[in-house]
């Protein structure tokens, strides 16, 4: 090789060595750069970096545990027989013979025409609509309170009012039209509708079925129940699996089917970069790593797995200090670091919850960058040798 060629090689190798840190591509920042983020200024405050351990995972699991329907709203009771304002009632009255109040005079051929025998009979009253004051009117019994009572209670009240006026009176009250005890079903259902409640005690899945079912996959739908000021949400898949959450609904409940296409994004030294969906029932870090095919063995820094998230500041460890960069929704930017060299970390990853729009990033190992450098230098060297031999 000529002296000229040797000089060219030396110059190119020196140039490659000096520019090695910036000239060779990377999929993102290194672990050290991210760890230093908590000491750098972004806008007006520090970004907090939290090491994931069992205590951090348990704190997040407890905070992310949804309130159960059964715990907050209770099992409920069948309320379809509770009468309300605007409901229509069928009222039937009977009187035993010899009827005094509701009987009729019937001629008997065995007696003189002047003699008649009273017989028992029943009467069907016209449909009784519960008025705005919550009452109905029954002949000879007067105004009867109906709203907020069962049909059995109304029957007993009517009989008590007629006792002493009729001979052994009896009454049957039936709910003919139910306009007050209904549940509204809206959202991602085939047909938004009002479902009347009956004595059977309609449950969450009953009224969803009555609305034609959900339009989206069950795994991506959450069910929200609004009862007065209380609003609770559970994944539909959890309600299907846990029958205790399929509670009996109450009048004026609002059941909303919500489509929730949860996703997280995987970047860096992993086998599958991209945005991946997950189910409304939730996903753990270990499951997320499994779905992206794990880390890229040839490039990943096992000390540098990170989860980027806007977090509730109340969930941060007290030792980390008070965050000062707060988003408009009250959340703060947090980076959770996962050191996969430590076997204990895998137990924490089994429960660490992944949230919607999380970013999982695995940094590239320094050795991988060095290998890129060697490969580039080798390529340059052989190219120059070829050039030198031709000089």
LUMDOKE-124644 format. One record per residue (C-alpha): residue number from 1; residue in one letter; y, z, x. Coordinates in steps of 0.02 Angstrom, whole numbers. Layout:
<recs>
<NUM, 'a', <Y, Z, X>>;
...
</recs>
This chain:
<recs>
<1, 'x', <0, 0, 0>>;
<2, 'x', <172, -42, 68>>;
<3, 'x', <307, 85, 104>>;
<4, 'x', <409, 10, -37>>;
<5, 'x', <270, 40, -164>>;
<6, 'x', <249, 220, -106>>;
<7, 'x', <433, 251, -131>>;
<8, 'x', <427, 178, -305>>;
<9, 'x', <280, 291, -352>>;
<10, 'x', <367, 445, -283>>;
<11, 'x', <525, 408, -380>>;
<12, 'x', <432, 377, -543>>;
<13, 'x', <327, 535, -526>>;
<14, 'x', <480, 639, -488>>;
<15, 'x', <571, 564, -637>>;
<16, 'x', <423, 600, -751>>;
<17, 'x', <409, 778, -688>>;
<18, 'x', <593, 814, -717>>;
<19, 'x', <590, 744, -893>>;
<20, 'x', <418, 810, -943>>;
<21, 'x', <484, 943, -1064>>;
<22, 'x', <582, 819, -1168>>;
<23, 'x', <505, 649, -1143>>;
<24, 'x', <333, 688, -1215>>;
<25, 'x', <327, 699, -1404>>;
<26, 'x', <282, 855, -1502>>;
<27, 'x', <246, 890, -1685>>;
<28, 'x', <373, 1031, -1695>>;
<29, 'x', <443, 1183, -1606>>;
<30, 'x', <335, 1289, -1492>>;
<31, 'x', <283, 1466, -1536>>;
<32, 'x', <408, 1542, -1416>>;
<33, 'x', <551, 1446, -1495>>;
<34, 'x', <504, 1508, -1668>>;
<35, 'x', <483, 1688, -1610>>;
<36, 'x', <658, 1679, -1535>>;
<37, 'x', <728, 1626, -1703>>;
<38, 'x', <755, 1806, -1755>>;
<39, 'x', <876, 1826, -1610>>;
<40, 'x', <970, 1664, -1642>>;
<41, 'x', <1111, 1636, -1764>>;
<42, 'x', <1076, 1519, -1910>>;
<43, 'x', <1234, 1501, -2014>>;
<44, 'x', <1288, 1684, -2026>>;
<45, 'x', <1128, 1786, -2004>>;
<46, 'x', <962, 1807, -1917>>;
<47, 'x', <798, 1735, -1981>>;
<48, 'x', <667, 1871, -1989>>;
<49, 'x', <498, 1846, -1904>>;
<50, 'x', <357, 1956, -1972>>;
<51, 'x', <187, 1975, -1889>>;
<52, 'x', <48, 1963, -2018>>;
<53, 'x', <-68, 2112, -2019>>;
<54, 'x', <-168, 2207, -2150>>;
<55, 'x', <-17, 2311, -2205>>;
<56, 'x', <93, 2158, -2230>>;
<57, 'x', <-44, 2067, -2326>>;
<58, 'x', <-76, 2217, -2439>>;
<59, 'x', <109, 2236, -2477>>;
<60, 'x', <121, 2053, -2529>>;
<61, 'x', <-39, 2059, -2631>>;
<62, 'x', <24, 2211, -2728>>;
<63, 'x', <193, 2130, -2759>>;
<64, 'x', <117, 1965, -2815>>;
<65, 'x', <-10, 2043, -2933>>;
<66, 'x', <39, 1979, -3106>>;
<67, 'x', <59, 2098, -3252>>;
<68, 'x', <-94, 2078, -3362>>;
<69, 'x', <-81, 2043, -3548>>;
<70, 'x', <-206, 2181, -3585>>;
<71, 'x', <-109, 2311, -3484>>;
<72, 'x', <65, 2273, -3549>>;
<73, 'x', <39, 2204, -3724>>;
<74, 'x', <-127, 2288, -3763>>;
<75, 'x', <-279, 2218, -3850>>;
<76, 'x', <-184, 2206, -4014>>;
<77, 'x', <-249, 2214, -4192>>;
<78, 'x', <-275, 2087, -4328>>;
<79, 'x', <-111, 2076, -4421>>;
<80, 'x', <-142, 1930, -4537>>;
<81, 'x', <-157, 2046, -4688>>;
<82, 'x', <12, 2127, -4658>>;
<83, 'x', <128, 2058, -4791>>;
<84, 'x', <303, 2004, -4745>>;
<85, 'x', <460, 1941, -4829>>;
<86, 'x', <437, 1767, -4899>>;
<87, 'x', <248, 1781, -4913>>;
<88, 'x', <168, 1732, -5079>>;
<89, 'x', <39, 1847, -5161>>;
<90, 'x', <-91, 1816, -5295>>;
<91, 'x', <-107, 1971, -5407>>;
<92, 'x', <-251, 1995, -5530>>;
<93, 'x', <-258, 2144, -5650>>;
<94, 'x', <-409, 2212, -5746>>;
<95, 'x', <-424, 2342, -5882>>;
<96, 'x', <-589, 2417, -5940>>;
<97, 'x', <-633, 2413, -6126>>;
<98, 'x', <-571, 2471, -6241>>;
<99, 'x', <-418, 2390, -6166>>;
<100, 'x', <-255, 2471, -6211>>;
<101, 'x', <-125, 2377, -6111>>;
<102, 'x', <-198, 2208, -6071>>;
<103, 'x', <-334, 2196, -6207>>;
<104, 'x', <-340, 2076, -6355>>;
<105, 'x', <-393, 2107, -6534>>;
<106, 'x', <-556, 2014, -6577>>;
<107, 'x', <-626, 2005, -6755>>;
<108, 'x', <-804, 2068, -6784>>;
<109, 'x', <-902, 1984, -6928>>;
<110, 'x', <-999, 2144, -6959>>;
<111, 'x', <-844, 2239, -7009>>;
<112, 'x', <-708, 2208, -7134>>;
<113, 'x', <-574, 2085, -7088>>;
<114, 'x', <-454, 2228, -7074>>;
<115, 'x', <-551, 2299, -6927>>;
<116, 'x', <-538, 2231, -6751>>;
<117, 'x', <-614, 2284, -6584>>;
<118, 'x', <-512, 2292, -6423>>;
<119, 'x', <-602, 2215, -6274>>;
<120, 'x', <-565, 2223, -6088>>;
<121, 'x', <-487, 2074, -6003>>;
<122, 'x', <-400, 2021, -5843>>;
<123, 'x', <-237, 1931, -5814>>;
<124, 'x', <-180, 1822, -5671>>;
<125, 'x', <2, 1846, -5632>>;
<126, 'x', <109, 1700, -5574>>;
<127, 'x', <123, 1687, -5386>>;
<128, 'x', <227, 1834, -5325>>;
<129, 'x', <345, 1796, -5181>>;
<130, 'x', <401, 1946, -5079>>;
<131, 'x', <589, 1950, -5096>>;
<132, 'x', <721, 1985, -4964>>;
<133, 'x', <708, 2171, -5000>>;
<134, 'x', <520, 2165, -4965>>;
<135, 'x', <462, 2196, -5144>>;
<136, 'x', <368, 2111, -5287>>;
<137, 'x', <375, 2145, -5475>>;
<138, 'x', <217, 2181, -5577>>;
<139, 'x', <222, 2200, -5768>>;
<140, 'x', <212, 2381, -5824>>;
<141, 'x', <203, 2437, -5642>>;
<142, 'x', <381, 2391, -5595>>;
<143, 'x', <449, 2350, -5422>>;
<144, 'x', <315, 2371, -5289>>;
<145, 'x', <354, 2381, -5100>>;
<146, 'x', <255, 2246, -5011>>;
<147, 'x', <333, 2197, -4843>>;
<148, 'x', <253, 2283, -4695>>;
<149, 'x', <100, 2338, -4796>>;
<150, 'x', <-77, 2276, -4812>>;
<151, 'x', <-143, 2197, -4972>>;
<152, 'x', <-256, 2350, -4996>>;
<153, 'x', <-105, 2466, -4992>>;
<154, 'x', <-15, 2359, -5121>>;
<155, 'x', <-171, 2361, -5232>>;
<156, 'x', <-181, 2551, -5228>>;
<157, 'x', <4, 2565, -5270>>;
<158, 'x', <-14, 2449, -5421>>;
<159, 'x', <-165, 2545, -5487>>;
<160, 'x', <-73, 2710, -5467>>;
<161, 'x', <76, 2643, -5565>>;
<162, 'x', <-36, 2579, -5706>>;
<163, 'x', <-144, 2735, -5720>>;
<164, 'x', <-101, 2823, -5883>>;
<165, 'x', <-35, 2661, -5958>>;
<166, 'x', <-194, 2556, -5948>>;
<167, 'x', <-377, 2605, -5970>>;
<168, 'x', <-460, 2618, -5798>>;
<169, 'x', <-347, 2484, -5722>>;
<170, 'x', <-398, 2384, -5568>>;
<171, 'x', <-300, 2263, -5460>>;
<172, 'x', <-339, 2132, -5329>>;
<173, 'x', <-201, 2067, -5216>>;
<174, 'x', <-229, 1915, -5105>>;
<175, 'x', <-113, 1835, -4978>>;
<176, 'x', <-91, 1659, -5048>>;
<177, 'x', <38, 1589, -4925>>;
<178, 'x', <78, 1665, -4758>>;
<179, 'x', <252, 1622, -4697>>;
<180, 'x', <296, 1781, -4603>>;
<181, 'x', <145, 1811, -4490>>;
<182, 'x', <145, 1662, -4375>>;
<183, 'x', <137, 1621, -4190>>;
<184, 'x', <236, 1479, -4114>>;
<185, 'x', <141, 1374, -3986>>;
<186, 'x', <248, 1262, -3876>>;
<187, 'x', <252, 1182, -3704>>;
<188, 'x', <114, 1077, -3626>>;
<189, 'x', <5, 1072, -3782>>;
<190, 'x', <-46, 919, -3881>>;
<191, 'x', <50, 972, -4036>>;
<192, 'x', <181, 1109, -4037>>;
<193, 'x', <150, 1205, -4197>>;
<194, 'x', <162, 1367, -4296>>;
<195, 'x', <-8, 1448, -4315>>;
<196, 'x', <-28, 1571, -4461>>;
<197, 'x', <-114, 1734, -4420>>;
<198, 'x', <-258, 1793, -4527>>;
<199, 'x', <-365, 1947, -4545>>;
<200, 'x', <-481, 1870, -4416>>;
<201, 'x', <-358, 1913, -4278>>;
<202, 'x', <-313, 1752, -4188>>;
<203, 'x', <-315, 1763, -3998>>;
<204, 'x', <-222, 1668, -3862>>;
<205, 'x', <-353, 1533, -3839>>;
<206, 'x', <-374, 1516, -4029>>;
<207, 'x', <-193, 1465, -4056>>;
<208, 'x', <-195, 1349, -3905>>;
<209, 'x', <-347, 1263, -3978>>;
<210, 'x', <-258, 1252, -4146>>;
<211, 'x', <-116, 1162, -4057>>;
<212, 'x', <-238, 1032, -3991>>;
<213, 'x', <-266, 1110, -3820>>;
<214, 'x', <-163, 1088, -3661>>;
<215, 'x', <-113, 917, -3596>>;
<216, 'x', <-133, 961, -3411>>;
<217, 'x', <-285, 1021, -3311>>;
<218, 'x', <-323, 1203, -3349>>;
<219, 'x', <-308, 1249, -3164>>;
<220, 'x', <-126, 1192, -3163>>;
<221, 'x', <-70, 1277, -3324>>;
<222, 'x', <1, 1452, -3347>>;
<223, 'x', <14, 1537, -3517>>;
<224, 'x', <172, 1633, -3556>>;
<225, 'x', <182, 1757, -3701>>;
<226, 'x', <353, 1809, -3766>>;
<227, 'x', <352, 1962, -3877>>;
<228, 'x', <527, 2025, -3912>>;
<229, 'x', <609, 2061, -3743>>;
<230, 'x', <442, 2059, -3651>>;
<231, 'x', <391, 1899, -3562>>;
<232, 'x', <225, 1890, -3468>>;
<233, 'x', <138, 1745, -3382>>;
<234, 'x', <-42, 1723, -3325>>;
<235, 'x', <-139, 1572, -3261>>;
<236, 'x', <-238, 1496, -3404>>;
<237, 'x', <-390, 1491, -3291>>;
<238, 'x', <-381, 1681, -3275>>;
<239, 'x', <-374, 1700, -3465>>;
<240, 'x', <-527, 1589, -3482>>;
<241, 'x', <-623, 1688, -3351>>;
<242, 'x', <-567, 1862, -3406>>;
<243, 'x', <-594, 1886, -3593>>;
<244, 'x', <-491, 2047, -3593>>;
<245, 'x', <-335, 1941, -3565>>;
<246, 'x', <-374, 1837, -3719>>;
<247, 'x', <-282, 1964, -3826>>;
<248, 'x', <-251, 1966, -4013>>;
<249, 'x', <-79, 1897, -4050>>;
<250, 'x', <53, 1977, -4160>>;
<251, 'x', <177, 1900, -4283>>;
<252, 'x', <323, 1807, -4203>>;
<253, 'x', <239, 1795, -4032>>;
<254, 'x', <286, 1638, -3936>>;
<255, 'x', <146, 1560, -3833>>;
<256, 'x', <207, 1434, -3704>>;
<257, 'x', <93, 1325, -3598>>;
<258, 'x', <181, 1291, -3432>>;
<259, 'x', <130, 1155, -3311>>;
<260, 'x', <139, 1227, -3135>>;
<261, 'x', <94, 1101, -2999>>;
<262, 'x', <92, 1222, -2852>>;
<263, 'x', <94, 1144, -2678>>;
<264, 'x', <108, 1196, -2496>>;
<265, 'x', <148, 1088, -2345>>;
<266, 'x', <47, 1087, -2183>>;
<267, 'x', <130, 1027, -2022>>;
<268, 'x', <99, 1031, -1836>>;
<269, 'x', <-65, 1045, -1742>>;
<270, 'x', <-180, 1043, -1894>>;
<271, 'x', <-311, 918, -1946>>;
<272, 'x', <-228, 869, -2108>>;
<273, 'x', <-38, 858, -2114>>;
<274, 'x', <41, 837, -2284>>;
<275, 'x', <81, 917, -2451>>;
<276, 'x', <-72, 991, -2537>>;
<277, 'x', <-89, 1055, -2715>>;
<278, 'x', <-170, 1220, -2764>>;
<279, 'x', <-216, 1309, -2924>>;
<280, 'x', <-108, 1424, -3029>>;
<281, 'x', <-229, 1568, -2997>>;
<282, 'x', <-167, 1570, -2818>>;
<283, 'x', <-221, 1531, -2641>>;
<284, 'x', <-246, 1638, -2485>>;
<285, 'x', <-200, 1590, -2308>>;
<286, 'x', <-382, 1574, -2257>>;
<287, 'x', <-415, 1457, -2404>>;
<288, 'x', <-261, 1355, -2359>>;
<289, 'x', <-319, 1336, -2178>>;
<290, 'x', <-487, 1280, -2243>>;
<291, 'x', <-409, 1147, -2354>>;
<292, 'x', <-312, 1070, -2210>>;
<293, 'x', <-470, 1063, -2106>>;
<294, 'x', <-419, 1204, -1991>>;
<295, 'x', <-324, 1191, -1827>>;
<296, 'x', <-332, 1042, -1711>>;
<297, 'x', <-435, 1115, -1569>>;
<298, 'x', <-362, 998, -1438>>;
<299, 'x', <-179, 1036, -1478>>;
<300, 'x', <-157, 1198, -1574>>;
<301, 'x', <-86, 1359, -1504>>;
<302, 'x', <-191, 1491, -1591>>;
<303, 'x', <-51, 1616, -1562>>;
<304, 'x', <72, 1504, -1652>>;
<305, 'x', <25, 1486, -1836>>;
<306, 'x', <175, 1516, -1948>>;
<307, 'x', <217, 1522, -2134>>;
<308, 'x', <397, 1478, -2178>>;
<309, 'x', <456, 1551, -2344>>;
<310, 'x', <605, 1615, -2442>>;
<311, 'x', <548, 1792, -2479>>;
<312, 'x', <601, 1939, -2586>>;
<313, 'x', <690, 2053, -2462>>;
<314, 'x', <609, 2206, -2542>>;
<315, 'x', <440, 2147, -2476>>;
<316, 'x', <492, 2147, -2293>>;
<317, 'x', <435, 2290, -2180>>;
<318, 'x', <570, 2424, -2168>>;
<319, 'x', <563, 2415, -1978>>;
<320, 'x', <624, 2236, -1975>>;
<321, 'x', <802, 2277, -2024>>;
<322, 'x', <911, 2222, -2167>>;
<323, 'x', <927, 2033, -2182>>;
<324, 'x', <1102, 1964, -2200>>;
<325, 'x', <1065, 1781, -2240>>;
<326, 'x', <1030, 1782, -2427>>;
<327, 'x', <1006, 1629, -2539>>;
<328, 'x', <1088, 1614, -2710>>;
<329, 'x', <926, 1672, -2792>>;
<330, 'x', <923, 1831, -2688>>;
<331, 'x', <785, 1770, -2571>>;
<332, 'x', <794, 1774, -2382>>;
<333, 'x', <718, 1653, -2255>>;
<334, 'x', <566, 1731, -2171>>;
<335, 'x', <440, 1667, -2045>>;
<336, 'x', <269, 1750, -2050>>;
<337, 'x', <176, 1735, -1884>>;
<338, 'x', <-15, 1734, -1879>>;
<339, 'x', <-99, 1770, -1713>>;
<340, 'x', <-272, 1692, -1731>>;
<341, 'x', <-328, 1760, -1563>>;
<342, 'x', <-351, 1929, -1647>>;
<343, 'x', <-510, 1935, -1754>>;
<344, 'x', <-432, 2069, -1865>>;
<345, 'x', <-301, 1942, -1919>>;
<346, 'x', <-436, 1842, -2009>>;
<347, 'x', <-465, 1989, -2126>>;
<348, 'x', <-279, 1992, -2166>>;
<349, 'x', <-282, 1803, -2194>>;
<350, 'x', <-418, 1828, -2325>>;
<351, 'x', <-291, 1913, -2439>>;
<352, 'x', <-121, 1848, -2378>>;
<353, 'x', <-53, 1749, -2528>>;
<354, 'x', <16, 1574, -2509>>;
<355, 'x', <162, 1538, -2625>>;
<356, 'x', <226, 1379, -2702>>;
<357, 'x', <325, 1271, -2578>>;
<358, 'x', <267, 1371, -2425>>;
<359, 'x', <264, 1278, -2260>>;
<360, 'x', <118, 1313, -2143>>;
<361, 'x', <156, 1258, -1966>>;
<362, 'x', <45, 1271, -1812>>;
<363, 'x', <132, 1246, -1646>>;
<364, 'x', <64, 1144, -1503>>;
<365, 'x', <-11, 1237, -1355>>;
<366, 'x', <82, 1221, -1187>>;
<367, 'x', <-80, 1158, -1110>>;
<368, 'x', <-80, 1013, -1233>>;
<369, 'x', <96, 965, -1179>>;
<370, 'x', <42, 976, -997>>;
<371, 'x', <-105, 863, -1033>>;
<372, 'x', <15, 737, -1111>>;
<373, 'x', <118, 748, -952>>;
<374, 'x', <-33, 717, -841>>;
<375, 'x', <-90, 570, -946>>;
<376, 'x', <83, 493, -938>>;
<377, 'x', <99, 520, -751>>;
<378, 'x', <-74, 447, -723>>;
<379, 'x', <-30, 295, -826>>;
<380, 'x', <133, 270, -732>>;
<381, 'x', <48, 294, -563>>;
<382, 'x', <-86, 164, -596>>;
<383, 'x', <43, 42, -660>>;
<384, 'x', <147, 63, -502>>;
<385, 'x', <-7, 45, -392>>;
<386, 'x', <-43, -118, -477>>;
<387, 'x', <135, -174, -448>>;
<388, 'x', <128, -119, -264>>;
<389, 'x', <-32, -212, -230>>;
<390, 'x', <49, -370, -292>>;
<391, 'x', <201, -353, -182>>;
</recs>
